């Protein structure tokens, strides 16, 4: 990892702070190809996990990031 890049744990903490300010919720969903997709949605809404069948790109406007792995502590 680059010294200038946040680890996934710290990125997730930042997403959670931003979501709280906007009264939204962070969802972590295991990607069918591996890793974890991060969605930020209004609190009562479930994330749209549709992907483009040709490219595999996520179609949801609430999708924020994909993590290959997510540790339980900072590893910056």
Secondary structure, DSSP 8 states (H G I E B T S, - for coil): --TTS--HHHHHHHHHHHHHHTTEEEEEEE-TTSSEEEEEEETT------B-TTT--B--TTEEEEES---SS---
